[in-house]
Amino acid sequence: MSRPEEGGVALDDALARFRDMMASDGYTLSWSVTGEDRVVVRIEAGEDACADCLVPLPVMEQIMSNALEPTPYTLDHIVLPAK
């Protein structure tokens, strides 16, 4: 999904551990780049998703923002599954 730029960490590498962690709880985490350096993160619930395992949006925003720090990208927003 992304490439390292100017010695930075690739977007895929920065978010891979969270993608794997979310998958273990039944969620799919995907992302896309908008504009030059902004990332939209999408979280979708699978049939067996653990509803109690998903943290509140402000916490998820902080987690994703921290994960993006070693990359040239910043978080634009997160799309969470409807409740």
Long-range contacts (C-beta under 8 A, 24 or more apart in sequence): 1-31, 1-32, 1-33, 2-33, 2-71, 2-73, 4-71, 5-71, 5-72, 6-72, 8-70, 8-71, 8-72, 9-70, 9-71, 10-71, 11-39, 11-68, 11-71, 11-73, 14-67, 14-68, 14-70, 14-71, 14-73, 15-41, 15-64, 15-67, 15-68, 17-67, 18-63, 18-64, 18-67, 25-49, 25-50, 25-53, 25-54, 26-50, 26-53, 27-53, 27-54, 27-81, 33-73, 34-76, 35-76, 37-72, 37-73, 37-74, 38-73, 38-74, 38-75, 38-76, 39-64, 39-68, 39-73, 39-74, 39-75, 39-76, 40-76, 40-77, 40-78, 40-79, 41-75, 41-77, 41-78, 41-79, 42-78, 42-79, 43-78, 43-79, 43-80, 43-81, 44-81, 45-81, 49-81, 54-80, 54-81
